[in-house]
Amino acid sequence: MSSSKPSLLPLKGVKVVDFGQYIAGPAVAMILGDLGATVVHVDPPGGPMWQSPANATLMRNKLIVQIDLKTEAGLAQALDLIAESDIVIEGFRPGVMQRLSIDFTELRRARPELITLSIPGFASDDELRREWRAYESVIAASSGVFTDMGLNRVLMGVNPSFSPLPLSSAYGTMMAASAVVLALQARERNGLGDQIEVPLAAAVMEGLTYNSIHIEGLPERYKTQREKEIERRRVEGLPMNVSYDELQELLDPFYRSYRCKDGRMFYVVCPSHKNHAKRCLQVLGIYDELVAEGLTEEEDTYKPYAEWASPVSLGVYPLPKDWADRIAVRMKEVFLTRTAKEWERIFGKNKFPGAPQRWLQEWINDDHAETAGLMIEVEDPVYGTMVQPGPMCWLEESGTEALKPTPRREVDFQTAFRALSAVPTRTRRITRPDDRSGWLEGVRVLDLCNVIAGPHSVSYLARFGAEVIKVDPAKPFYDCWNTVIFGMTHMRGKRSVLADITAGTGREAFERMVAWADVIVWNAPDRQVNAMGLDAEALAKLNPEAIFCKLDCFSGPKPGPRSDYVGYDDLVQAATGIMLRFGGSMDTPEEHAHVGTIDVMCGFGGALGIAAALYQKLRHGRIGRARTSLSALSGLAQIPYCYDYTRRGLFDEPSGPEVNGYDALTRFYYTASNNFLLLSAYEADLDRLDTVPGLEGIAEVDPDDRNEFLANAFMAANAEDWVERLQAADVGAALCDNIESIRAYNLRDADGLPGTDQGSYSFSAFQDHPSGHRVTQLDPYAVRSARGTVRFLPEAEKYGSSTVAVLKDLGYEDQEVKDMLQEGLVSESWSAEYLPS
């Protein structure tokens, strides 16, 4: 970047060599480059393995050099680049780099300060799948992404269901990028690098962790109308053939789309919050009449449902069907009175969540996206002025600088080598060569977050040794479906405190916790951050050394017209085109099926921002404020299509429930075993396909006739046999597995180990979970470190369990704590039961 001012980007001076292909490896290196690292990307002779305009985004801030690693001269050049680097990235099948004589273990033995990152499709200790050709769709099929893909698709009988979102690569990118920078900041303490593996199959399972949890004996009050309808149809042997319109009548009124005056659909996401649903009905002008009809608000929804004064309470999800139907009828009528754009402004200004359904093409060219830096312009050498996603995360003091990346540039080896060698190599002296501590050992984190993205970010930090205090209000704002059930995942590894931190003694306790913390994390708009005295100036007075990280819905590196609007994962899916792609039309939008699709990705983005800020503090002595947003991460989730330029073709990526793949060579096929196979092949694979028993002659079939040829052929044997035959020929293929069976086959009783040695999939059953239920959960296992310790995360304690202990640790005497409890400024629990019945 040409500027007379010194760069404030946190990774300035860090040197990266990127051997990655396709999405995940290049995306990690792109993110490191956006944060200031000097990056050299290595392509094979002839250029990248994936030819796509998306490479213009993935290669920004990089010098690109072509090297033939299979030649002696090419290998020498690669090793010379590595010798000048801090971080090396590769994304091939396990063992490929070693067979090319680039052995990370040996390289680190010679240079223990080196950080290496491998991002294979399946884990190196996965004996069954490690050698598979692991394309994006193969990983997704094997990991249960396409099967039972959300309640909607199950009810509509679209099962398995195809999605073109590269979720495995997106989750893998954010986990790998955060892991590398966490290892980098740890190196500033002990001088040691690390050898890291992040299998994409494990990463996508972590992305779907809120979908794979199983709670035995889940109380009926938490089951939605859709879940009840699925159970009814299965018990009665009825087909899953619900139409889209019928499906809408099974949705909660505060969790669905409404048609507006201009014909555009508007998505409302107001469930579970104490004030959002009420505020929504008040602004729509129908609250009073619904109350007059008997709509109630239970004062304490954390009591057992049998003790409620009324069977319905506004602000609790899910609502009983009779009230859900009644409210939805009135909301439909009101939404028809204004345009979607008007409703967006009304919802945003009145501080409750809703957004128009937009296509990705609209989002890319949206005024807010451009103004906020969520979409940026880059002068690409091939496509000219190109709109690309902005940074995935940034620090406030350097966010604007990150909006001006240099375009990709192809160079010769000498130019690439000089670029790396021109940056001084500076590493700390190794003080303890046998150090096996976690990357965040001794780092204290104060978690003020709610819902998923923010608290998941902090829980992720806990596995690397961070000590976490989680603070929630003394009286809850969200219902127990949102707090307790989600919290079983993101409260693991934390101590829970319930306190009113806004005034009086509660505020004083809060300031003590702020003084205790090294890092403070909150998912909130700026107006809330400023009101709590956590803006940069005020925080410096409370704790000048503390790093602050903020996650929210719509913000970018610069202020935009909707930066302060509140929202959730589903809202960003609506605003950025994900729902319209999934549903297929403006008349049929659908939320992308998995709970927390963008939330979890954003959580890893928050962790990356924190890691970058910690590194900057240790290396450059600057205290930074890390930021990310759900909207920023939506660009990564859609990166194969998320770009625009003057001569771009149609935005015609696969969309809608009827899509079963990309083409005849990459799609679902029904087999003799009455289940589905996912074939994932390219034109270049036709010769290989022709050698597969049962597919002889495919190479000579007219492209228009391939669907019929393959559909008939695959009915001749079962899916498992086909996967074995195809993978033996080095053709991408997988059985369309489901999360339930993956969980059953990869389950063990919780044993205090994180599961990092369990292959591509790993679950633990907590027989004595503090909830009183047997709970099965995914392990914290996707990031594998050769040096640093990854911790097992214990089960989530009941909210408020650590209130008294933490207050005493902060210096409060027994009587002071008793007084605070009596005044209601702090609490030891929201409910008698862990999971209210």
N, C-alpha and C positions, 0 to 999 in steps of 0.2 A: 504494500500500500504506500503510495507516495504522499508523504506529509512531513512538514518540518517539525511537527510536534512528536515527541516520543510516544510510542504506542502504549496504551493502558490495557491492552488485551491480556488476560491472565496467563495464557500459555506462551507468551512471547519468549523466545529462547529455547523452546522445546522442539526437538527434531524427530520427525516421523517418517518411516518408510512403509508404504502401503502396497502390499502384494495382492490385496483383495480384488475380487471380481463380483459381478452382479450387484447386490444392494448392500448387505450388512457391513462387510469390511470397508468398502469405499465410503459408506455413510459415516462410519465411526471416524475415519480419517478426515472427512469433510467437516464434521463437527469439531474435531480438534483444530482444524485449520480456521474455522470460524472463530474459535477462541484464541487464535493467535499463533498456533504452532506453524513451523515451516514443514511442508509436506511434499515428499516426492512419491509419486505413484508409479508403480511398475506394471506395464502391460506386456503380454507376450507379443512376439512378432505378428504383425497383422492387426493389432489393436485389441480392444476389449472383447471379452467373450460374450457380453450382452450388448447388442447394438440398440441403443435407445436414446432419444433426446434427453431422457432423464439423466444420462451420464453427464450432461452439461452442468447439472446441479451437483451431482455426486463428485465431480472433479474440480469444482471451483476451489480457489486458493491452493491449487496443486500444480507442480511441474510434472509432466507425464513423460516417461522415458520407456522405450520398448527394449526389452532384454530377453534373450533366449536363454532361460535357465538350464536348458539341456545341453548347452555347450560349455566348454571349459572357460572360454573368455567371458561368456555371459554370467557364469557362476562367480567368477572373480569380481566382476563389476557389482553384482548384487551384494557380495560380502563386503566390498569397499563401502557401499552405501550404508549397510548395516553398521559397520564399524564407526560411522559418524553419527549414528542415531541414538535417541533415547528410547524410542518406542518402535517396535516392528509389528505389523499387522498382517495376518493371512487368514483366508477363509476356505481352504481346501479340505478334502476329506482327511481324516487323521492319518498321519504318516507320509503324506505326499511331499511336504517340504523336506522331511528328513531323507526321503529317497532321492531328492534333488540335491542332497548334501548341504542343506541349510537346516541344521539341527539346533533347535532352540535351547535344549538342555546343555549342549556343548558350548554354544555361544555364551550362555549365562555363566557357565563354569569359568570361562575366560574373562567375562565382563559381568560380574554379579550385579552391577548397577543397571543393566539392561532390563527393560520391561518388554515382554513379548505377549502377544495376544493371538490366540487361535479361535476362530468362529466356525467350527464344522457344523454340518447339518445335524448329525447325531453325535452323541458323546463318544470320545475315544475308548471308553470302557464299555460301550454298547456292542457286545459281540455279534448280535444279530444284524444290526443296521449300520454299523460304522462304515462299511464299504459301499453302502447304497449310493446311487446317484440321487442326491438329496436336493431336488429342486424345491422351490417354495411350496408348490401344491402337494408334493410328496410328503413334506414335513407336516403340512396342515392336515392331510388325510390321516397320516399315522398318529397324529396327536389329538384326534377327535374334534378338530375345528369345524369340519363340514357336517358332522352327524349330530342329530338332536340340537341343531344350531338355533337355539332360541325357541321359546314357547310358541311364537307365531308360526314358524315354519313347521313345527311338529303338528300343530292343529290343522294347518293347511295341507298336510301330507306331502310337503316338499322336503324329503329326507332321504339321502343327504342333500345338502344345499350348498351351492358353490358361491364363493366370494373371491373377488380378485384382489382384495386388500392384502398386501404382503405382511401379514401380522407377525409371522415368525421373524422376518428380517427386521421389522420395526422394533419389536420388543428386544430382539437380540442386539440391535444397534445401541439402544439406550442402556441396556444392562452392560454391554461391553465398553461403551464409552465412559460410563460412570466408573466401572471397575478400573479401567486404565488410569483415570485421573485420580481415583482414590489411592491406587498403588503409587502414583507419581508423588502425591503429597506425603504419603508414608515414607517415600524415599528421602524426602527432605529432612526427616527425623533420624533415619538410621543409615542412609546411604545405600540401602539395598533395593534392587529392582524386584521383579517377580515374573513368573511364567503363568499366564492366565488362559483358561479355556472357558468359553461360553457357548455350549451347543445350542443351536437354534431351536431344536425340539424342546429342550428344557426351558429355554427362554419363553417360548410361546405358552408352555404350560404355566409358567409364572405369570404371564399376562392374563391367563384365564383362571387365576387362582380363586377368584370369587365365584366362579362357576363350578369348580370341582369340589368344593367343601361339601361334606355330607354330615348332617346332624340327625342322629337317630331320635325319633319321637318328637320331631319339630311340631310345636303347638299349631293347631288349626288356624289360629288368628293370623298367622303369617303367610298363609297360602292365598295366592291370587285367584281370581275367577278363571284365568286361563289354566292354571295348574289343576284346579278342581275339575275343569272340563276335560282335561287330558286324562285324569284319573277315572272319571265317569266313563269315558269312551273305552278305556282299556278294560275296565271291569265288565262293562256290558258288551264288549266285543264289537263296538261300533267303529266304522272307518274314520280316519282323520281326514275329513274333507270339508272343513270349514272354509267358507268363502272369505275374501278380504273384508267385505262389508259386514259379514256376521262377526268376524274377529274383532272389529272395532267396538262392537257392543259388549265385548268382554274386557275392555280396557278401563283402567281407572280414569275418571274425568280430568284429573290433574296430571295425566301421564299419556297424552295422546295429541293427535293433530286435529285442527278444526279448519274448515274452509272459510275464507274471508271474502269480502265484497269484490275483490279483484280476481277471484278464482284461485289464488295462491293458498296453499295450506300453511297453517301456523302451528308450531309445536309448543305445547304447554308442559312445563316440568315443575310442578309445584307440590309434589307429595311429601309427606313426612316432616315438614318444617312447621313449627308452632305458629308462625305468622304468614308464610307465603300463600297457603291456600285461602286463608281468610282475606288477606289483602287482595288476592286475585278476584274473589267473589265481590268484594266491596267495590273495587274499581269497575268491574263489569256491571255493577248496579243491581245485583241479584242476591246479595247476602241477606238483607233483611227479610225478603219474601221467603227464602229458604228456611231461615230461622223460624219464621212464623208457621211454616209447615212442619216444624219439628226437628230441624237439623240442630245438633247439639255439639258442644265442645267439652269433652271430659276433662276435668281439671288435672287428674293424674292418670295418664294413659299407661303408666308403668305398673299399675295394679293389675292383678289377674283379670282377664276379660270378664269372668263371671261376676266380678264385683263392680263393674261399670254401672252407672245409673241409667245409661242408654246403650243400645247396641251399636251406635254410630258416634264417631267423634271426628270433627273436621281437623285436618292436619295429621291424620294417621293413615298409613298405607298398609294393606289395601282397604278401600271402603266396601261395606256390604253392597251387594249388587243392586238392591232396590234404590238405595241412595245414589249409587254411582250412576244409574240410569237417569234418575230424576235430575241430578245436577248437570249431566251431559246434555240433556235435551235443552235446558235453558242456555247453557254455554254455546251450543251450536247456533241458537237464534241470535245471540248477541254478537258473535264473531262475524256474522254476515253483514253487520252494519258498518264495518270499517275495513280498510285495506290492511294487508299484512304488515306493510311498512309502518302504518299508523300504530298498529298494535305493538310492534317492536319498540317503538319509542315510548308508548304508554307503559308497557311492562318494565322497560329499562329504567325510566325515570321514577317509577313507583317501587323499585327495588324488589321485584320478584321475577322469576325466570320464565322467559318465553322467546322464541325466535322464528322468523319465517323459514320455510323450507326453501333452500337455494341449491342450484346445481353447482358442481365444482367450478365450472367455467365462470359462473357469476361470482363465486367467492374469490377466485384468483384475481378478478378485476374489480373487487369491491372497494369502495372508498375507505372504509375503516381498515381493511386488510392492508391497503397501500399506505395510509397515513401512519398506522401503528408500526409498520415494518414487519408485518406478518407475511407480506409478499413484497419482494424486492426486484429491482431491475439489474440485470447483469449483461454486459456487452460480450456475448459469447462469440468466438471466432467462426463458428459454423452457422448459428441461427440468428446472429445479430442481437438486437435488443430483446432480451428474454426475461419474462417474469418467472421467478422461482420462489419457493418457500424461503422465508427468512430464517434466522438462527433458531435452533431448537431450545437453547437456553442462553442466558447472557448475564453479565454483571451490569448493574445500573450505570456505573461510571464509564463503562466502555461499550455499552449497548449500541450507541449510534455508530461507533467505529466499526462494529461488526456488520453493519448494514451495507458496507461497501467492499464486498469480497473481490479479489482479482479473478478474472476469468481463467479457466483452464488453459494451460499452455504446453504444447508438445515441444520437447527439447531433446538434445543429444545427451549422452551419458556425462560428458565432461561438464556441461552446464548444470545438470542436476547435482553432480558431486560437489561442484564449487558452491552451489547454493547451501548445501548442508555444512560443508567445511568452513564456510564464512561465518557461521553462527558458533560462537565459543561453546565448547562443552564444559559444563560446570556441574559437578556432582558433589554431594557431601561425603566426608570421610566415613568409611564403614566402621562403626564403633562396636557393633555386636554381630559378627558374621553368622551366628546361629540363631538370630532373632526370629521367632515364629509368631510374634504377636499379631493381632488383627490390625488392619490398616487404620482403624479408628480407635484403637485402644487408648483410653484416657480422655477421649473427646466427649463432652457433655452437651446433650441436645435437649432443648425445651420445645415441645411439640404442642402448638395451639390449634391444630388443624381439625377439620371435620370431614365427614363423608368418606371419600376414598383416596383421591390423588395425594393430598397432603399427608395424611397419616400413613399411607402406604410408603411414601418416600422415606419417612423417618424409620418405619419398621425395617425397611431395607438396610438403612445405615446400622441398625442394631446388630445385624448378623456379622458385621465387621468389627464389633467391639465397642461401639458407641454406647454410652450410658444415657438412657432416655427417661425424662419425666413428661408424661402426657397430661395436659390440663384441659378439663372440660368444665362447663358451667355447673354451679351448685344445683341448679334446677335445669333440666334438659330443654334444649330448643328443638331437637329432633326426636321422632318417635323411636321406639326400641327396635323396630325392623331395620332402621337405618344405622343406629348406634351399635346395638348388641350383636346383631348378626354379622354386619360388616366388620365390627370390631373383633370378632373371633379370629379374623385374619390379620388386620393391621394393628391390633393392640398387642400382638405377641412381642415379647422382649421389652416391654415398657412398664414403668410404674405409673399408676393412674391416680390423679388428684382431681377432686371436684371442688371448685372454688368460684366465688363471685369476685372476679379480678378487676372490677370496674371502679370500686370506691372503698374508702375506709380501710379496715384491717386487711380485707381481701386484696386490695390494691397494694398494700405494703408487702404482703406475702408474695404477690406477683413480682414486685420489684426485687425482692430477695432471690427469686428464682431466675430472673433476668440476669442478676449479678453473678449467679452460679454458673450460667450457661456459657459455652463456647459458641454454640449455634442456636439460633431461634428460627423456627419454621412456622409459617402461618399461610393458610389459603384464604385470602380475603382481598377485597378491593382496597385501593389506596386510602379512600376516605375512612375505612375502619382502622387501617394501620395507623394513620395519623391521629385518629381520635384516641387510640390506646397509647400514644406516646412512643410508638416504635418506628417513627420516621428517623432518618439518619441523624439529624441534629439531636433529637430528644434521646434516642438510644445511646448516643455517645456519652451522654451525661450519666446514664444508668450503668452502662458497661461499654467503655470505649473499645474493648477488644472483641466484642461479640460480632459474629457474622449473622446477618439476617437474610433469610430466604423467603420469598413470597411466590406463591402459586395462585393463579386465578383462571378465569374463564377466557377472557377476550383480549388481554393486554399483549402488547409487543414492546420492542425496545423504545418506542416513542409513544406519546399519548395519542389516542385515537378517539373518535366520537363515542365509541361503545366500550372503552377500556374499563369503565367503572360498572358496567352492567354485570349483574350476578348470573351465575349459570352453572350447569353441570355437564357431565359427559354427553348425555343425550342431546342437550341443547347445541353443543358444538357439532355433533353429527348432523343435526338439521341445518345449521348455518353454513356448513362447509361442503355439503353435497353428499355426505356418506349415506344419509337416509334415502335420498332420491335415487342414488345408484342402486342401493340394496333393494328398494321397492320397485324401481323401474320407471316410475312416472310421477308427475305432480299429484295425480289422483290416488296413488298407492304408496306413500312414503312408509318406510319401516325402519325402526331403530336397528342398527347392526346388532346381531343377536346376543352378543356376550356382555354380561355385566362388567362395566369398567373398561370397555374397549380402549378408550383414549385415556381414562383416568390413570390406569396403572402405568401406561407409557409416560404420562406426564409426571407421575411419581418418580420414575427413574430419571426424568429430566431434572426434577428438583434436586435429586441426589447428585447428579452431575454438576449442577450449578454450585452446590455446597462444596463438592470436592475441588472445583476450580477456585472457589474463594479461599478455601483452606490452603491450597497450593500457593496462591498469590500472596497470602498473608505470610507464609513461611519463606517463600522465595524472594518476594519483592517488598515485604513489610507494609502492604496496603490492606486496609480493612474494606472488604467489598460487600455488596448487597446482591445476592443471586436472585434471578427471576426466571420463571418460565410460565407457560400457560397451556391450557387445553387446546386453544386455537393454534398455537405454534406447533404442537405435536401432531395436529391433524394433517399438516403438510407432509410429515414423514410417513404417516399411515397411508397416504395416497400418492407417494412419491413417483410411482411409475407413470402417473397421468397429470401430476400437479405442476404444470408449466404452461406457458403460452408464448407465442411469438407470431410475427406477422403472417407467415405462410403456414401456420400449423393446420393440420387436417382436423377432421371432426373429433369432438370429445366422444368417442364411441367405445369406451371401455365396457366390458361385459356388465350388464345390469339387469335387475329384475329376478323374480323367483323362478322363471323358466330356464334360466341359463345354467348349463351343466358343465361349463368349461370354456376354453378359448376357441377350440376347433376340434377336428376329428382326432388329432394326435394328443390333445391335452383336455381330457374330460372324463366324466364318470361313465362306466359301462356296467350293465347288469350281468351277472355270471350265473353259472349252473348251481351255485351254492345259495342262491336267493339273497345274495348281498352284493355290494357294489365294489368295483375296482376303480382306482384312479390311475389312468394312464397319463404320463407326463413326458412327452417326446417332442422332438423338433424334426424338421425336414432332414437335417444332417444325420438323424438317427434311423432313417429308413433302411439302410443296409443292415444295421444291427437288428431291427425289427424283423427283417426278412429271414434271419437265422433262428428266430424263436419258433420252437415246435408249435404248430397250429396257426402260425401267422405267415407261413411261406407264401410268397407272391404279393405281399402288401406293397412292395416297392414298385410294382407294375400297375397297381390300381389307380385309376383316375382320381385326383383329389376330391372330386365331387361325390365319388362312390365310397370313400374310405369309411364314413360313418356306418354305412350298411355292412360293409365287409367286416369291420372290427366288431360291430354289435353281434353279428351272427357267430363270429369266431369265438368271442369271449363266453358265449352261452355253452360252449362245448366242455368247459372245465370249471372247477371252483376258483374263487378269488385267490385263495392262498397259493394254489398251484401256479396261477398266472403271475403273481408277484414273484415267486421263486424263479420262474422261467425268464421273466423280463429283467429282473435284477441280475441274473446270471449272464445275460447278454449286455449288461451295463446300460439298460434302458430304465428311465425313471418310472416307478410304479409303486403303489401302496394299496393295502386294504383300507377301506373307509372305516376306521375304528371309531369307537365312541369313548367319551371320558369315563363313563361308568366302568367299562371293562378295563380300560387302562389303569384306573384306580385299583380295581380288584386284583389285577395281575402284578401290581408293583407296590403292594401294601405290606407294611410291617408295623408291629407295635412300637410306639414312640420309645426310642432307646437313648435319647440324649445326643444323637449324632445328626448332622445336618443333611445327610443324604447325598453329599457331593461325590460319593464313591458308588452310587447306585445306578449308573448308566443314564439313559435319556429321560427316565421317568421315576419319580420317587414320592411315595405318600407315607404318612404316619397316622396310626390310629391312637387317639388319646382315650384310653378306657376309663380313666378317672378324671375327665375334664371337669374343671370347677363349675361348669354349667349344670352338672348332673346328667348330661347326655353323653353318649359315646360320639365323639366328633372325629371325623377323618379329614385330614388336611394335607395339601401339598407341602413338601419340605422346602426350606430355603436353600436350594441346591444348584441353581443354574450357573452361578459364578464359582469356578474352581481355581484355587490359588495354590501354586506349588510351595510358596514360602509362607504367606500370611494365613492365619487361622480364620476359618469361617465357622461361626458359632451356630449351634442348634438354638432355635428360638423356642422358649417354653410357651405353653398355652397362655392365652390372654387371661389376665386376672379380671375379676369383676370390677366394673367401673367404681372408683373411689376406694379401692382396697388399700392403697398406699397413702391416702390423704394424711393420716395422722403421722405415719412414719416419716414422710417427706417434710412435713412441717417441723417435726422435732429435729430432723437433720439440718434444717435451715436456722435452727437456734431458738425455736419457740419452746417455752416451758409448758408443762402439762396443763396448768390452769389456763394459760392463754389459748391453748388448743381447745379446751373444753368450752371456753367462752365463745370462740369462733364457731364451734359446732352449734352451740345453743342459739346464737344469733342468726344462724342460717347462712353465714358467710362462707362456710365450707361444709362439705358433706362427706360421709363415708359410703353412701350408696344412693342410687336413684330408686331402688326397688328392693323388696324382700327377696325376690327370686333373681338369680343371675339372668335367666331368660324368662321374662314374665309370661305366664301361661294364659 
